[in-house]
Amino acid sequence: MTLQSASGVKVPDDLVQVGYVSGAYGVAGGVRVTPFSADADALLKVKTWWFDKPSLHDVDVRQAKLHGGDVVAQLVGVVGRDAAEALKGAAVQVPRSHFPALSTDEFYWSDLIGLSVQNLQGECLGQVVDMMSNGPQSILRIAPLADPASGDAEPAPERLIPFVEHFVINVDKAAKTITVDWGLDY
């Protein structure tokens, strides 16, 4: 089934949320977007964004630039502060196929979510459910996989593992696994 936006444009099947509209910028209709990554490359380089408010639709980007930790943008068809404010809270999505290329040792957070995590001893630590940043580095949020045979009433706590070379040994996107130097008792 092919999805179409309200304007009749075909919706890409590889949309990834990269941020959200946090408010208006200026009086001419600029929007302030809070990105999910520090460098915001996808927002700065992709010229068509998809918003989910009021319904899923595409918007052409006239200009986008970093401003503090946010991206400020002028969008085609968004005129005046009221129009920009009406978009507050909208998810900003771009097609994954339009993300800038990365080197072999770089990953987008969206590529890591859902991967299984095991340690050097071959023990399964769980699955990446989210990523977060503490400033200097990204952190993997690992949820343990449920083991009905264990009979534990209390599920194991999530693990937070810094996504740095010292702990992350290998990321194999094809095998959907991340190998880490991290013990079960950490």
MARTOR-977351 format. One record per atom (N, C-alpha, C): residue in three letters; atom name; x, z, y. Coordinates in steps of 0.1 Angstrom, whole numbers. Layout:
<recs>
> r, a, X, Z, Y
> ALA, CA, X, Z, Y .
...
</recs>
This chain:
<recs>
> r, a, X, Z, Y
> MET, N, 8, 0, -12 .
> MET, CA, 0, 0, 0 .
> MET, C, 9, 0, 12 .
> THR, N, 6, -9, 22 .
> THR, CA, 14, -10, 34 .
> THR, C, 7, -2, 45 .
> LEU, N, 14, 7, 51 .
> LEU, CA, 8, 15, 62 .
> LEU, C, 10, 8, 75 .
> GLN, N, 0, 9, 83 .
> GLN, CA, 2, 3, 97 .
> GLN, C, -1, 14, 107 .
> SER, N, 6, 13, 118 .
> SER, CA, 3, 22, 129 .
> SER, C, -10, 19, 136 .
> ALA, N, -14, 27, 146 .
> ALA, CA, -26, 24, 153 .
> ALA, C, -25, 11, 160 .
> SER, N, -13, 6, 164 .
> SER, CA, -11, -6, 171 .
> SER, C, -11, -18, 161 .
> GLY, N, -11, -15, 148 .
> GLY, CA, -11, -26, 138 .
> GLY, C, 3, -29, 134 .
> VAL, N, 13, -23, 139 .
> VAL, CA, 27, -25, 135 .
> VAL, C, 29, -18, 121 .
> LYS, N, 36, -25, 112 .
> LYS, CA, 39, -20, 99 .
> LYS, C, 48, -7, 100 .
> VAL, N, 44, 4, 94 .
> VAL, CA, 52, 16, 94 .
> VAL, C, 63, 15, 84 .
> PRO, N, 76, 17, 88 .
> PRO, CA, 87, 17, 79 .
> PRO, C, 85, 28, 68 .
> ASP, N, 89, 25, 56 .
> ASP, CA, 87, 35, 45 .
> ASP, C, 98, 45, 44 .
> ASP, N, 108, 43, 53 .
> ASP, CA, 120, 52, 52 .
> ASP, C, 121, 61, 65 .
> LEU, N, 110, 65, 71 .
> LEU, CA, 110, 73, 83 .
> LEU, C, 116, 87, 80 .
> VAL, N, 124, 92, 89 .
> VAL, CA, 130, 105, 87 .
> VAL, C, 128, 112, 101 .
> GLN, N, 123, 124, 100 .
> GLN, CA, 122, 132, 113 .
> GLN, C, 136, 136, 117 .
> VAL, N, 139, 133, 130 .
> VAL, CA, 152, 136, 135 .
> VAL, C, 151, 146, 147 .
> GLY, N, 139, 150, 151 .
> GLY, CA, 138, 159, 162 .
> GLY, C, 123, 160, 166 .
> TYR, N, 120, 167, 177 .
> TYR, CA, 107, 168, 182 .
> TYR, C, 107, 168, 197 .
> VAL, N, 96, 164, 203 .
> VAL, CA, 95, 163, 218 .
> VAL, C, 92, 178, 222 .
> SER, N, 102, 183, 230 .
> SER, CA, 101, 197, 235 .
> SER, C, 95, 198, 249 .
> GLY, N, 92, 186, 256 .
> GLY, CA, 86, 187, 269 .
> GLY, C, 89, 174, 277 .
> ALA, N, 84, 175, 289 .
> ALA, CA, 87, 164, 298 .
> ALA, C, 100, 166, 305 .
> TYR, N, 106, 155, 311 .
> TYR, CA, 118, 156, 318 .
> TYR, C, 116, 148, 331 .
> GLY, N, 116, 154, 342 .
> GLY, CA, 114, 148, 355 .
> GLY, C, 99, 145, 357 .
> VAL, N, 96, 137, 368 .
> VAL, CA, 83, 134, 371 .
> VAL, C, 78, 120, 368 .
> ALA, N, 88, 111, 364 .
> ALA, CA, 85, 97, 361 .
> ALA, C, 80, 94, 347 .
> GLY, N, 80, 105, 338 .
> GLY, CA, 75, 102, 325 .
> GLY, C, 86, 103, 314 .
> GLY, N, 97, 109, 318 .
> GLY, CA, 108, 111, 308 .
> GLY, C, 104, 122, 298 .
> VAL, N, 109, 121, 286 .
> VAL, CA, 107, 132, 276 .
> VAL, C, 120, 138, 272 .
> ARG, N, 119, 151, 269 .
> ARG, CA, 130, 159, 264 .
> ARG, C, 128, 160, 249 .
> VAL, N, 138, 156, 241 .
> VAL, CA, 137, 157, 226 .
> VAL, C, 147, 167, 221 .
> THR, N, 143, 176, 213 .
> THR, CA, 153, 185, 207 .
> THR, C, 156, 179, 193 .
> PRO, N, 169, 175, 192 .
> PRO, CA, 173, 168, 179 .
> PRO, C, 177, 179, 168 .
> PHE, N, 176, 174, 156 .
> PHE, CA, 180, 183, 145 .
> PHE, C, 195, 182, 142 .
> SER, N, 202, 174, 149 .
> SER, CA, 217, 173, 147 .
> SER, C, 224, 175, 160 .
> ALA, N, 236, 180, 160 .
> ALA, CA, 243, 182, 172 .
> ALA, C, 247, 170, 179 .
> ASP, N, 250, 159, 172 .
> ASP, CA, 254, 147, 179 .
> ASP, C, 243, 137, 183 .
> ALA, N, 232, 138, 176 .
> ALA, CA, 220, 131, 179 .
> ALA, C, 222, 115, 179 .
> ASP, N, 231, 111, 170 .
> ASP, CA, 234, 96, 170 .
> ASP, C, 222, 88, 167 .
> ALA, N, 214, 92, 158 .
> ALA, CA, 202, 83, 155 .
> ALA, C, 193, 82, 167 .
> LEU, N, 191, 92, 174 .
> LEU, CA, 182, 92, 186 .
> LEU, C, 189, 83, 197 .
> LEU, N, 201, 84, 198 .
> LEU, CA, 208, 77, 209 .
> LEU, C, 210, 62, 206 .
> LYS, N, 210, 58, 194 .
> LYS, CA, 213, 44, 190 .
> LYS, C, 201, 36, 186 .
> VAL, N, 191, 42, 181 .
> VAL, CA, 179, 35, 176 .
> VAL, C, 170, 33, 188 .
> LYS, N, 165, 20, 189 .
> LYS, CA, 158, 17, 201 .
> LYS, C, 142, 17, 199 .
> THR, N, 138, 21, 187 .
> THR, CA, 124, 23, 185 .
> THR, C, 122, 36, 177 .
> TRP, N, 115, 45, 183 .
> TRP, CA, 111, 58, 177 .
> TRP, C, 97, 58, 172 .
> TRP, N, 94, 66, 163 .
> TRP, CA, 80, 68, 158 .
> TRP, C, 76, 82, 161 .
> PHE, N, 64, 84, 168 .
> PHE, CA, 58, 97, 171 .
> PHE, C, 46, 98, 162 .
> ASP, N, 43, 111, 159 .
> ASP, CA, 31, 114, 151 .
> ASP, C, 19, 119, 160 .
> LYS, N, 20, 118, 173 .
> LYS, CA, 10, 123, 182 .
> LYS, C, 6, 113, 192 .
> PRO, N, -6, 110, 194 .
> PRO, CA, -18, 115, 188 .
> PRO, C, -20, 110, 173 .
> SER, N, -15, 99, 170 .
> SER, CA, -14, 94, 156 .
> SER, C, -1, 86, 155 .
> LEU, N, 3, 83, 143 .
> LEU, CA, 16, 77, 141 .
> LEU, C, 17, 64, 148 .
> HIS, N, 27, 62, 157 .
> HIS, CA, 28, 50, 165 .
> HIS, C, 43, 49, 169 .
> ASP, N, 47, 36, 171 .
> ASP, CA, 61, 33, 175 .
> ASP, C, 61, 33, 190 .
> VAL, N, 73, 36, 195 .
> VAL, CA, 76, 36, 210 .
> VAL, C, 90, 31, 212 .
> ASP, N, 90, 21, 221 .
> ASP, CA, 103, 15, 224 .
> ASP, C, 110, 24, 235 .
> VAL, N, 123, 26, 232 .
> VAL, CA, 132, 35, 241 .
> VAL, C, 139, 26, 251 .
> ARG, N, 136, 29, 264 .
> ARG, CA, 143, 22, 275 .
> ARG, C, 157, 27, 277 .
> GLN, N, 158, 40, 276 .
> GLN, CA, 171, 47, 279 .
> GLN, C, 171, 61, 272 .
> ALA, N, 182, 65, 266 .
> ALA, CA, 183, 78, 260 .
> ALA, C, 197, 83, 262 .
> LYS, N, 198, 96, 266 .
> LYS, CA, 212, 102, 268 .
> LYS, C, 211, 117, 265 .
> LEU, N, 223, 122, 262 .
> LEU, CA, 224, 136, 259 .
> LEU, C, 223, 144, 272 .
> HIS, N, 216, 155, 272 .
> HIS, CA, 215, 163, 284 .
> HIS, C, 215, 178, 279 .
> GLY, N, 226, 184, 280 .
> GLY, CA, 227, 198, 274 .
> GLY, C, 227, 195, 259 .
> GLY, N, 219, 203, 252 .
> GLY, CA, 218, 201, 237 .
> GLY, C, 206, 192, 233 .
> ASP, N, 199, 187, 243 .
> ASP, CA, 188, 178, 241 .
> ASP, C, 191, 164, 244 .
> VAL, N, 181, 155, 240 .
> VAL, CA, 182, 141, 244 .
> VAL, C, 170, 139, 254 .
> VAL, N, 173, 132, 265 .
> VAL, CA, 163, 129, 274 .
> VAL, C, 162, 114, 274 .
> ALA, N, 149, 109, 274 .
> ALA, CA, 147, 95, 273 .
> ALA, C, 135, 90, 281 .
> GLN, N, 137, 77, 285 .
> GLN, CA, 126, 70, 292 .
> GLN, C, 120, 61, 281 .
> LEU, N, 107, 61, 280 .
> LEU, CA, 100, 54, 269 .
> LEU, C, 91, 43, 275 .
> VAL, N, 90, 32, 269 .
> VAL, CA, 81, 21, 274 .
> VAL, C, 67, 27, 272 .
> GLY, N, 59, 26, 283 .
> GLY, CA, 45, 30, 282 .
> GLY, C, 42, 44, 285 .
> VAL, N, 52, 52, 287 .
> VAL, CA, 50, 66, 290 .
> VAL, C, 53, 68, 305 .
> VAL, N, 43, 68, 313 .
> VAL, CA, 44, 69, 328 .
> VAL, C, 38, 82, 333 .
> GLY, N, 46, 89, 341 .
> GLY, CA, 42, 101, 347 .
> GLY, C, 44, 114, 338 .
> ARG, N, 45, 125, 345 .
> ARG, CA, 48, 137, 338 .
> ARG, C, 37, 141, 328 .
> ASP, N, 24, 139, 332 .
> ASP, CA, 13, 143, 323 .
> ASP, C, 14, 135, 310 .
> ALA, N, 17, 122, 311 .
> ALA, CA, 18, 114, 298 .
> ALA, C, 29, 120, 289 .
> ALA, N, 40, 124, 296 .
> ALA, CA, 52, 129, 288 .
> ALA, C, 48, 143, 282 .
> GLU, N, 41, 151, 290 .
> GLU, CA, 37, 164, 285 .
> GLU, C, 27, 163, 274 .
> ALA, N, 19, 153, 273 .
> ALA, CA, 10, 151, 263 .
> ALA, C, 17, 149, 249 .
> LEU, N, 29, 145, 249 .
> LEU, CA, 37, 142, 237 .
> LEU, C, 44, 155, 232 .
> LYS, N, 43, 166, 239 .
> LYS, CA, 50, 178, 235 .
> LYS, C, 46, 182, 221 .
> GLY, N, 56, 185, 213 .
> GLY, CA, 53, 189, 199 .
> GLY, C, 53, 178, 189 .
> ALA, N, 53, 165, 194 .
> ALA, CA, 53, 154, 185 .
> ALA, C, 66, 153, 177 .
> ALA, N, 65, 150, 164 .
> ALA, CA, 77, 147, 156 .
> ALA, C, 83, 134, 160 .
> VAL, N, 96, 133, 161 .
> VAL, CA, 103, 121, 164 .
> VAL, C, 109, 116, 152 .
> GLN, N, 106, 104, 147 .
> GLN, CA, 111, 98, 135 .
> GLN, C, 117, 85, 137 .
> VAL, N, 128, 82, 129 .
> VAL, CA, 134, 69, 130 .
> VAL, C, 136, 64, 115 .
> PRO, N, 136, 51, 113 .
> PRO, CA, 139, 46, 100 .
> PRO, C, 153, 50, 95 .
> ARG, N, 154, 55, 83 .
> ARG, CA, 167, 59, 77 .
> ARG, C, 177, 47, 77 .
> SER, N, 171, 35, 75 .
> SER, CA, 179, 23, 74 .
> SER, C, 186, 20, 88 .
> HIS, N, 181, 26, 99 .
> HIS, CA, 187, 24, 112 .
> HIS, C, 197, 34, 116 .
> PHE, N, 199, 44, 108 .
> PHE, CA, 209, 55, 111 .
> PHE, C, 223, 48, 112 .
> PRO, N, 231, 53, 121 .
> PRO, CA, 245, 48, 122 .
> PRO, C, 252, 51, 109 .
> ALA, N, 261, 42, 106 .
> ALA, CA, 269, 43, 93 .
> ALA, C, 279, 55, 94 .
> LEU, N, 281, 61, 83 .
> LEU, CA, 290, 73, 83 .
> LEU, C, 302, 70, 74 .
> SER, N, 313, 77, 76 .
> SER, CA, 324, 76, 67 .
> SER, C, 321, 82, 54 .
> THR, N, 329, 79, 44 .
> THR, CA, 326, 84, 30 .
> THR, C, 325, 99, 28 .
> ASP, N, 331, 106, 37 .
> ASP, CA, 331, 121, 36 .
> ASP, C, 321, 128, 45 .
> GLU, N, 312, 120, 51 .
> GLU, CA, 302, 125, 60 .
> GLU, C, 288, 123, 54 .
> PHE, N, 278, 132, 58 .
> PHE, CA, 265, 131, 52 .
> PHE, C, 255, 135, 63 .
> TYR, N, 243, 128, 62 .
> TYR, CA, 232, 133, 70 .
> TYR, C, 225, 144, 63 .
> TRP, N, 220, 154, 70 .
> TRP, CA, 214, 165, 64 .
> TRP, C, 203, 161, 55 .
> SER, N, 195, 151, 59 .
> SER, CA, 184, 146, 51 .
> SER, C, 189, 141, 37 .
> ASP, N, 201, 136, 36 .
> ASP, CA, 207, 132, 23 .
> ASP, C, 210, 143, 14 .
> LEU, N, 212, 155, 19 .
> LEU, CA, 216, 167, 11 .
> LEU, C, 204, 175, 6 .
> ILE, N, 193, 174, 13 .
> ILE, CA, 181, 182, 9 .
> ILE, C, 176, 177, -4 .
> GLY, N, 174, 186, -13 .
> GLY, CA, 169, 182, -27 .
> GLY, C, 179, 181, -37 .
> LEU, N, 192, 181, -33 .
> LEU, CA, 203, 180, -43 .
> LEU, C, 205, 193, -50 .
> SER, N, 208, 192, -63 .
> SER, CA, 211, 204, -71 .
> SER, C, 225, 208, -68 .
> VAL, N, 227, 222, -68 .
> VAL, CA, 240, 227, -65 .
> VAL, C, 245, 235, -77 .
> GLN, N, 258, 232, -81 .
> GLN, CA, 264, 239, -92 .
> GLN, C, 278, 243, -88 .
> ASN, N, 283, 254, -95 .
> ASN, CA, 296, 258, -91 .
> ASN, C, 307, 252, -101 .
> LEU, N, 319, 256, -99 .
> LEU, CA, 330, 250, -107 .
> LEU, C, 329, 254, -121 .
> GLN, N, 322, 265, -124 .
> GLN, CA, 320, 269, -138 .
> GLN, C, 308, 262, -145 .
> GLY, N, 302, 253, -137 .
> GLY, CA, 290, 246, -143 .
> GLY, C, 277, 253, -142 .
> GLU, N, 277, 264, -135 .
> GLU, CA, 265, 272, -134 .
> GLU, C, 256, 267, -123 .
> CYS, N, 243, 266, -126 .
> CYS, CA, 234, 261, -115 .
> CYS, C, 231, 272, -105 .
> LEU, N, 233, 269, -93 .
> LEU, CA, 230, 279, -82 .
> LEU, C, 216, 276, -76 .
> GLY, N, 211, 264, -78 .
> GLY, CA, 198, 261, -73 .
> GLY, C, 197, 247, -66 .
> GLN, N, 189, 246, -57 .
> GLN, CA, 186, 233, -50 .
> GLN, C, 187, 235, -35 .
> VAL, N, 192, 225, -28 .
> VAL, CA, 193, 225, -13 .
> VAL, C, 178, 223, -8 .
> VAL, N, 173, 233, -1 .
> VAL, CA, 160, 232, 4 .
> VAL, C, 160, 230, 19 .
> ASP, N, 171, 233, 26 .
> ASP, CA, 172, 231, 40 .
> ASP, C, 186, 232, 44 .
> MET, N, 189, 228, 56 .
> MET, CA, 202, 229, 63 .
> MET, C, 200, 236, 76 .
> MET, N, 210, 243, 80 .
> MET, CA, 210, 249, 93 .
> MET, C, 224, 249, 99 .
> SER, N, 225, 252, 111 .
> SER, CA, 238, 253, 118 .
> SER, C, 240, 266, 124 .
> ASN, N, 252, 271, 123 .
> ASN, CA, 255, 284, 130 .
> ASN, C, 265, 281, 142 .
> GLY, N, 266, 269, 145 .
> GLY, CA, 275, 265, 156 .
> GLY, C, 287, 257, 151 .
> PRO, N, 297, 265, 145 .
> PRO, CA, 309, 258, 141 .
> PRO, C, 307, 249, 128 .
> GLN, N, 297, 252, 120 .
> GLN, CA, 295, 244, 108 .
> GLN, C, 281, 244, 103 .
> SER, N, 278, 235, 95 .
> SER, CA, 265, 234, 88 .
> SER, C, 264, 244, 77 .
> ILE, N, 252, 248, 73 .
> ILE, CA, 251, 257, 62 .
> ILE, C, 240, 252, 52 .
> LEU, N, 243, 252, 40 .
> LEU, CA, 233, 248, 29 .
> LEU, C, 224, 260, 26 .
> ARG, N, 211, 258, 26 .
> ARG, CA, 202, 268, 22 .
> ARG, C, 198, 265, 7 .
> ILE, N, 202, 273, -2 .
> ILE, CA, 200, 270, -16 .
> ILE, C, 189, 279, -22 .
> ALA, N, 179, 274, -27 .
> ALA, CA, 168, 281, -34 .
> ALA, C, 171, 281, -49 .
> PRO, N, 170, 293, -55 .
> PRO, CA, 173, 293, -70 .
> PRO, C, 161, 285, -77 .
> LEU, N, 165, 279, -88 .
> LEU, CA, 154, 272, -96 .
> LEU, C, 147, 283, -104 .
> ALA, N, 134, 281, -105 .
> ALA, CA, 126, 291, -113 .
> ALA, C, 130, 290, -128 .
> ASP, N, 132, 301, -134 .
> ASP, CA, 134, 302, -149 .
> ASP, C, 124, 310, -155 .
> PRO, N, 113, 304, -160 .
> PRO, CA, 102, 312, -166 .
> PRO, C, 107, 320, -178 .
> ALA, N, 118, 316, -185 .
> ALA, CA, 122, 323, -197 .
> ALA, C, 129, 336, -194 .
> SER, N, 133, 338, -181 .
> SER, CA, 141, 350, -177 .
> SER, C, 131, 362, -177 .
> GLY, N, 119, 360, -174 .
> GLY, CA, 109, 371, -173 .
> GLY, C, 111, 380, -161 .
> ASP, N, 120, 375, -151 .
> ASP, CA, 122, 383, -139 .
> ASP, C, 110, 382, -130 .
> ALA, N, 104, 394, -126 .
> ALA, CA, 93, 394, -117 .
> ALA, C, 98, 391, -103 .
> GLU, N, 110, 395, -100 .
> GLU, CA, 116, 393, -86 .
> GLU, C, 125, 380, -87 .
> PRO, N, 121, 370, -79 .
> PRO, CA, 130, 358, -79 .
> PRO, C, 143, 361, -72 .
> ALA, N, 153, 354, -77 .
> ALA, CA, 167, 355, -71 .
> ALA, C, 166, 351, -56 .
> PRO, N, 174, 358, -48 .
> PRO, CA, 174, 354, -33 .
> PRO, C, 180, 341, -31 .
> GLU, N, 177, 335, -20 .
> GLU, CA, 183, 322, -16 .
> GLU, C, 198, 325, -13 .
> ARG, N, 206, 314, -14 .
> ARG, CA, 220, 315, -11 .
> ARG, C, 223, 307, 2 .
> LEU, N, 232, 311, 10 .
> LEU, CA, 236, 304, 22 .
> LEU, C, 251, 301, 20 .
> ILE, N, 254, 288, 19 .
> ILE, CA, 268, 284, 16 .
> ILE, C, 272, 275, 28 .
> PRO, N, 283, 279, 34 .
> PRO, CA, 289, 270, 45 .
> PRO, C, 292, 256, 40 .
> PHE, N, 288, 246, 47 .
> PHE, CA, 291, 232, 42 .
> PHE, C, 305, 229, 48 .
> VAL, N, 315, 235, 42 .
> VAL, CA, 329, 232, 47 .
> VAL, C, 337, 229, 34 .
> GLU, N, 348, 222, 37 .
> GLU, CA, 357, 217, 26 .
> GLU, C, 362, 228, 17 .
> HIS, N, 364, 240, 22 .
> HIS, CA, 369, 251, 14 .
> HIS, C, 359, 255, 3 .
> PHE, N, 346, 254, 5 .
> PHE, CA, 336, 257, -5 .
> PHE, C, 329, 245, -12 .
> VAL, N, 327, 234, -4 .
> VAL, CA, 321, 223, -10 .
> VAL, C, 331, 213, -15 .
> ILE, N, 332, 212, -29 .
> ILE, CA, 342, 205, -36 .
> ILE, C, 338, 190, -37 .
> ASN, N, 325, 187, -40 .
> ASN, CA, 321, 173, -42 .
> ASN, C, 306, 172, -39 .
> VAL, N, 303, 161, -33 .
> VAL, CA, 289, 157, -31 .
> VAL, C, 287, 143, -38 .
> ASP, N, 279, 143, -48 .
> ASP, CA, 276, 131, -55 .
> ASP, C, 261, 127, -53 .
> LYS, N, 259, 119, -43 .
> LYS, CA, 245, 115, -40 .
> LYS, C, 239, 107, -52 .
> ALA, N, 246, 99, -59 .
> ALA, CA, 241, 92, -70 .
> ALA, C, 236, 101, -81 .
> ALA, N, 244, 111, -84 .
> ALA, CA, 240, 121, -95 .
> ALA, C, 231, 132, -89 .
> LYS, N, 229, 132, -76 .
> LYS, CA, 221, 142, -69 .
> LYS, C, 226, 156, -71 .
> THR, N, 239, 158, -70 .
> THR, CA, 245, 171, -72 .
> THR, C, 256, 174, -61 .
> ILE, N, 257, 187, -59 .
> ILE, CA, 268, 192, -50 .
> ILE, C, 275, 202, -59 .
> THR, N, 289, 201, -59 .
> THR, CA, 297, 210, -66 .
> THR, C, 304, 219, -56 .
> VAL, N, 303, 233, -58 .
> VAL, CA, 308, 242, -48 .
> VAL, C, 317, 252, -55 .
> ASP, N, 326, 258, -48 .
> ASP, CA, 335, 269, -52 .
> ASP, C, 328, 282, -48 .
> TRP, N, 318, 286, -56 .
> TRP, CA, 309, 297, -52 .
> TRP, C, 304, 304, -65 .
> GLY, N, 307, 317, -66 .
> GLY, CA, 302, 324, -78 .
> GLY, C, 288, 328, -78 .
> LEU, N, 283, 331, -90 .
> LEU, CA, 269, 335, -91 .
> LEU, C, 267, 349, -84 .
> ASP, N, 277, 356, -83 .
> ASP, CA, 276, 370, -78 .
> ASP, C, 279, 371, -63 .
> TYR, N, 281, 360, -56 .
> TYR, CA, 283, 360, -42 .
> TYR, C, 271, 362, -34 .
</recs>
